[in-house]
Amino acid sequence: MKRRRVSPKRLPLVLDVRDIMYVLRIGETTAKGLFAREDFPRLEVMKRNLVLKDSFFKWLEQEDSKDGD
């Protein structure tokens, strides 16, 4: 099966747990674990965990640069 790349331009401005699951190809438990991290740029809106798309990708780049050290 061929995997497609996820284009940030095609994602909504605000992402939820399912969007993060789709982008990172991870399960629900792992995605919810990201939202529980203190360094994750989470927003809570009406008891929903959300993240701004731009903030998420900036956070992801920072995490990637930490791994490269």
C-alpha positions in Angstrom: 0.0 0.0 0.0 1.3 3.4 -1.0 1.5 6.1 1.7 0.5 9.6 0.9 2.3 12.6 2.3 0.2 15.0 4.3 0.3 18.5 3.1 0.0 21.1 5.9 -1.8 23.4 3.4 -4.7 20.9 3.1 -5.3 20.7 6.9 -7.7 22.9 8.9 -6.3 25.8 10.8 -7.2 24.1 14.1 -6.4 20.4 14.6 -7.9 17.9 17.0 -6.8 14.5 18.2 -8.0 12.7 15.0 -6.1 15.2 12.8 -2.9 14.6 14.8 -3.5 10.8 14.5 -3.8 11.2 10.7 -0.7 13.5 10.3 1.6 11.4 12.5 0.1 8.0 11.7 -0.3 7.2 15.3 -3.0 5.7 17.5 -5.5 7.6 19.6 -3.7 6.8 22.9 -0.4 8.2 21.6 -2.1 11.3 20.2 -3.9 12.0 23.4 -0.6 11.5 25.2 0.9 14.4 23.1 -1.9 16.7 24.2 -1.1 15.8 27.8 2.5 16.9 27.5 3.4 20.3 29.1 5.4 21.4 26.1 2.7 20.6 23.5 0.9 23.8 22.3 -2.6 22.6 23.3 -5.7 24.7 23.5 -8.8 23.6 25.5 -12.0 24.9 23.9 -15.2 23.7 25.4 -13.5 20.6 26.9 -12.0 19.7 23.5 -8.2 19.4 23.0 -7.1 21.4 20.0 -3.9 22.8 18.6 -3.3 25.6 16.0 -1.9 24.1 12.9 1.1 26.5 12.7 1.9 25.9 16.4 1.8 22.2 16.0 4.2 22.2 13.0 6.6 24.6 14.9 6.5 22.2 17.9 7.1 19.3 15.6 10.2 21.0 14.1 11.5 21.7 17.6 11.1 18.1 18.6 12.9 17.0 15.4 15.8 19.3 16.2 16.1 17.9 19.7 16.5 14.4 18.3 19.3 15.6 16.0 21.4 16.9 18.9 
